């Protein structure tokens, strides 16, 4: 895989345990692993390139005037829905769902899902988001599409009691999960957990939720449900709005989190990511905290759909891990993790009435290391430290809106944006260079997305 | 001034009374005035340039794959505070003010104000914001700085009962207002109102507020206070947080809006812009609506400082004109009107609990035409229509996060951002071309801003 040397980065925002910021140092990535950050390094001395004669297999990036930070982790999204962005605006939730479902039913075959996932992964990577926890039907197609763009893409089979847009029966979904570990290896791409993705507690019965957890264990070769399998992940939508909570309580006499607990999800053996988690009771929070489960906070989508406002301080203080997500483009319209960070920080201050909470440090950590930990990847990615995989982002500071630099964390959360990202590494590979993908023929991709998007729109308008 | 022709713009979002969107049309600006938008034109036939031989004095811009829209109007900001961005983070309001005031007192002389205003105007223009309603001490210096960058910059003398950072006595401030119409002409730049800017009803007495309004009339040659003078503007901070309302009520037994009414500001003869307006009573709203006054909604700053959440639907339904502002960089960290639009739309849905309010159409109009009307410039700028001045923005649509285009208004408010702006015209002059200022030596400006910013930081840290 070769070596990437970032020379003399003006700032390195490490997100290490001490939140160290380094000035004017090199960062070296060898064969996918960060081997040097300033004076700190692991392994043998680096093959230091020189300006006179760069070695073969060495990529050199100029870090002067730039900031190096960990790749952003989008903890809840639906990448293929990029093709539907703006398709259902200025309508209430029912109108929204009617239009989106019509479009999905009409066009979202595996090839279209793959196209939409590549588009979503490309948008994500150009904006410095290196990992996405995705959820969509035809998961293998979505994974192929996102991995092709160079993304560390986390996905797995989606489960619904009913047939869903893909028309599958329950047993067919379980079969998809059993074969998913092998398929993941076949598709390749950066290391990610094997994931199972029941849609929600209002669309999957408690018994089915328990069955999915058991089959995930089994698929990973671990038949003892009290023992942790290798590299699993469970995720679902949890308490996104008040109507969902009411619906689940009417069906089951319990909250969504209580249903997950009954289904054996909250043992602490398997990482669990609760998408949204806007309306959690104190008891719900305590249950999630005990299990080490995470909430994927999607401040933009929650406001746009009027779902409500997650009380960041309450969730944080309960000990629940908080990550940041964008949700899908049909509800939040883009995949901009910088927006999502800023919205999370602002909303936390609004809901608490305190200007001194959800600091830029805390929110940046949520969007990087905490997101990585939520996925069981805390030792793999999420910070700029020797020994971790090289998922790194370079930000150009030589811009009017980033001048002067008084507080580099505040600059990232409250002033920087996706377009300030110049270069992106995933697993040590430079997948974005000078603002352009090194892997995707962007003009061709956009043309195909427009054509397929027009067909989706025609389907939505026919409803 | 010459002619600018935008050829074959893929979309023109006019923000005209019917919210017309045109496809694949030319836009022509001659001597500062929009003369043609598609088939609609005023004046004689344009001097149509040809690809073979462009005429002298004609600038040609390629509109293919691009969108043309009116320049954004930032209805409340403090441009010179760009130099202080991130200087007071993760502290409460009192800590914030202590640090910011120390830095201001130490470094904000006229030359520094001019530098900060140029930096702020440059950031604004690069992001497609062509007009800013600014408020800062050393207003003439700020105006020189912003006009140098090419901005349509609205400012005037600031008033405080006490001495303030500039150390002036009340009579000296009145003298500054009397001479301001002449100074504005001397400095030049695009047409703007003559403005007077008392800081707030908790820092200016009701008698002083009345005196400022009278002197503004007089400065514009109109001694009859019941007659409208030419091109005036009054602006001040109004009900930004609950503590301000309590303070004013304790001092005067009235709300800030009631104080303005008593001071003769709400006659309807002079445009009034109320900065923030977060905590307005129904009676306050009715008073502002009757006077045709506007509220400058700064959703980002209001959340970051935990000031509260303006209830968009209530203010809008009361008939109060709503514009969009960023506030200054020391409280919201950048001057991004795209952020401000999106935050306004999201917050409106959150505060109302309805996903079908604050449509993208309504929010884009607030950030363009309604902002222009609030400044008394509704016939001059704010929409792409023949006869208006050429304050125009080109947006590059050939980007993954803007693909596909299903709803062009939603795309602008919920997916686009400052970095999608390629070219910007103010008063018919191309002041940003291919993402770069045609007027400012950016590298030199950033170096000077860093040096002066470091001195501001040293002053803040010495407190």
Contacts between the chains, C-beta under 8 A, distances in Angstrom:
chain1	res1	chain2	res2	distance
A	82	B	400	7.9
A	82	B	403	7.8
A	83	B	404	6.5
A	84	B	406	7.3
A	85	B	404	7.3
A	85	B	406	6.5
A	85	B	410	7.9
A	85	B	411	7.5
A	85	B	415	6.2
A	86	B	405	7.3
A	86	B	406	4.0
A	86	B	407	3.8
A	86	B	408	8.0
A	86	B	410	4.2
A	86	B	411	5.5
A	86	B	414	7.4
A	86	B	415	7.2
A	87	B	406	4.6
A	87	B	407	7.2
A	89	B	359	7.3
A	89	B	360	6.3
A	89	B	407	4.9
A	89	B	409	7.6
A	89	B	410	4.3
A	89	B	414	8.0
A	90	B	356	6.0
A	90	B	359	4.4
A	90	B	360	7.1
A	90	B	361	7.6
A	90	B	410	7.7
A	91	B	355	7.9
A	91	B	356	6.2
A	92	B	354	7.6
A	92	B	355	5.8
A	92	B	356	5.0
A	93	B	355	6.0
A	96	B	355	7.4
A	119	B	400	5.9
A	119	B	403	6.8
A	122	B	400	4.9
A	123	B	400	4.2
A	123	B	401	4.7
A	126	B	400	6.4
A	126	B	401	7.8
A	127	B	401	7.4
A	299	B	346	7.9
A	300	B	342	7.8
A	300	B	346	6.3
A	302	B	350	7.9
A	303	B	346	3.7
A	303	B	347	6.8
A	303	B	349	5.5
A	303	B	350	4.5
A	304	B	345	7.5
A	304	B	346	5.8
A	304	B	349	5.9
A	304	B	355	6.6
A	304	B	414	7.2
A	305	B	349	7.5
A	305	B	355	5.0
A	306	B	349	4.6
A	306	B	350	6.7
A	306	B	352	7.2
A	306	B	353	5.2
A	306	B	354	5.5
A	306	B	355	4.3
A	308	B	350	7.7
A	309	B	350	5.8
A	329	B	415	7.7
A	332	B	414	7.2
A	333	B	410	6.3
A	333	B	411	7.4
A	333	B	414	3.6
A	333	B	415	4.4
A	334	B	401	4.8
A	334	B	414	7.0
A	334	B	415	4.2
A	335	B	401	6.9
A	336	B	401	7.0
A	336	B	417	7.4
A	339	B	339	7.6
A	339	B	342	7.1
A	342	B	300	7.8
A	342	B	339	7.1
A	343	B	343	7.5
A	343	B	346	7.0
A	345	B	304	7.5
A	346	B	299	8.0
A	346	B	300	6.2
A	346	B	303	3.7
A	346	B	304	5.8
A	346	B	343	7.0
A	347	B	303	6.8
A	349	B	303	5.5
A	349	B	304	5.9
A	349	B	305	7.5
A	349	B	306	4.6
A	350	B	302	7.9
A	350	B	303	4.5
A	350	B	306	6.7
A	350	B	308	7.6
A	350	B	309	5.8
A	352	B	306	7.2
A	353	B	306	5.3
A	354	B	92	7.6
A	354	B	306	5.5
A	355	B	91	7.8
A	355	B	92	5.8
A	355	B	93	6.0
A	355	B	96	7.4
A	355	B	304	6.7
A	355	B	305	5.0
A	355	B	306	4.3
A	356	B	90	6.0
A	356	B	91	6.2
A	356	B	92	5.0
A	359	B	89	7.3
A	359	B	90	4.4
A	360	B	89	6.3
A	360	B	90	7.0
A	361	B	90	7.6
A	398	B	443	7.7
A	398	B	446	6.5
A	400	B	82	7.9
A	400	B	119	5.9
A	400	B	122	4.9
A	400	B	123	4.2
A	400	B	126	6.4
A	400	B	442	6.9
A	400	B	445	7.6
A	400	B	446	6.8
A	401	B	123	4.7
A	401	B	126	7.8
A	401	B	127	7.4
A	401	B	334	4.8
A	401	B	335	6.9
A	401	B	336	7.0
A	401	B	418	7.5
A	403	B	82	7.8
A	403	B	119	6.8
A	403	B	446	4.8
A	403	B	449	5.1
A	403	B	450	6.3
A	403	B	453	7.5
A	404	B	83	6.5
A	404	B	85	7.3
A	404	B	449	5.5
A	404	B	450	4.8
A	404	B	452	7.9
A	404	B	453	3.0
A	404	B	454	7.0
A	404	B	457	7.9
A	405	B	86	7.3
A	405	B	450	7.6
A	405	B	453	7.9
A	406	B	84	7.3
A	406	B	85	6.5
A	406	B	86	4.0
A	406	B	87	4.6
A	406	B	453	6.7
A	406	B	457	5.5
A	407	B	86	3.7
A	407	B	87	7.2
A	407	B	89	4.9
A	408	B	86	8.0
A	409	B	89	7.7
A	410	B	85	7.9
A	410	B	86	4.1
A	410	B	89	4.3
A	410	B	90	7.8
A	410	B	333	6.3
A	411	B	85	7.5
A	411	B	86	5.5
A	411	B	333	7.4
A	414	B	86	7.3
A	414	B	89	8.0
A	414	B	304	7.2
A	414	B	332	7.2
A	414	B	333	3.6
A	414	B	334	7.0
A	415	B	85	6.2
A	415	B	86	7.2
A	415	B	329	7.7
A	415	B	333	4.4
A	415	B	334	4.2
A	417	B	336	7.4
A	417	B	417	6.1
A	417	B	418	7.1
A	417	B	419	6.7
A	418	B	401	7.5
A	418	B	417	7.1
A	418	B	419	7.4
A	419	B	417	6.6
A	419	B	418	7.5
A	419	B	419	3.0
A	419	B	420	7.8
A	420	B	419	7.8
A	442	B	400	6.9
A	443	B	398	7.7
A	445	B	400	7.6
A	446	B	398	6.5
A	446	B	400	6.8
A	446	B	403	4.8
A	449	B	403	5.1
A	449	B	404	5.5
A	450	B	403	6.3
A	450	B	404	4.8
A	450	B	405	7.7
A	452	B	404	7.9
A	453	B	403	7.5
A	453	B	404	3.0
A	453	B	405	7.9
A	453	B	406	6.7
A	454	B	404	7.1
A	457	B	404	7.9
A	457	B	406	5.4
